[in-house]
Structures are given as structure tokens and as C-alpha cells.
Amino acid sequence: MKNKTLAAWLAFVGGPLGLHRFYLFGFTDVLGWLLPLPTALGVYGIQRALRFGQDDGLSWALIPLVGFTIAACALNAIVYGLKSPEQWNAQFNPSFDENAAAGQTHWLTIGAVALSLLLGTTVLMSSIVFSFQRYFEFQIEEARLISQ
């Protein structure tokens, strides 16, 4: 049986590594194997920014990838946590009763949803702000070079 609470926590904590996808769909899930790619590229962008400074163009293009991946996985945790027991069991536990215990919502499920909402929103907004700030700073610098 696939437990809704465990799936929500795996999406929240280990989502950027695809852990929730492997739990729900097995190790043959293509998206589960692709999720670590933008995460790794974003972490590489952070390392480049620390090494070369904030003016490194490649780093500011890569850093938002990790933020968008974390935000998407937090959204998955919210969706999993808010599914009704009937929907959850119909999708992930079809051979069991629609009110089976694995699809029930508990306080730990609500905790995963609340933390995912908090962290996911924060990371998403930070990634968007970072992207726009770096883009406009780049545009201003290019305009300054053209005007000289």
C-alpha cells in the first residue's frame, strides 16, 4: 500500500531527488530519474556563483533551476496531502478499499502540506525575484555599454 503521508513527506524532503516518484511509481519512472538533473544544475550554479561571483552569467541562469524544482516538488506534496482518501486509494491503491488507512489524512500529512506551502512559496518567489533582478541588471549593463 502507498501511504499518502509518506508520499507527501518524500515529495517535500526528497522531491528534488525524485524520491516521491520512486516510492509511488517505482524505479522505472522516467520523471523520477530526470528530477535530479535540474537540481544538480542549480547546485552547480550556486557553486559557480560562490567561486566566480554574482556577475557570472551562467550561474544566474542555473540557480533558479533548483528553486523551481523545489517549488514544484512542494506543490506535489500539497497535492498529495490534499487528495481525498477515495481519490488517493483509487489512484495508488486500487486493489484496496477506497477508505483504506493508507489514504487517510493525519496531522503529519497536514504538517507536510503546511511546510510545503511555506517553503515552496518562499523558494518560488525567491527564484522569480532572483531571475528578474539578474536579468534587469544585465540589461542595464548592456545599455550602459552601448551608450559609451
Buried (B, 14 or more C-beta within 10 A) or exposed (E): EBBBBBBBBBBBBBBBBBBBBBBBBEEEBEEBEEBBEBBBBBBBBEEBBEEEEEEBEEBBBBBBBBBBBBBBBBBBBBBBBBBBBEEBBBEBBEEBEBEBBBBBBEEBBBBBBEBBBEBBEBBBEBBBEBBEEBEEEEEEEEEEEEEE
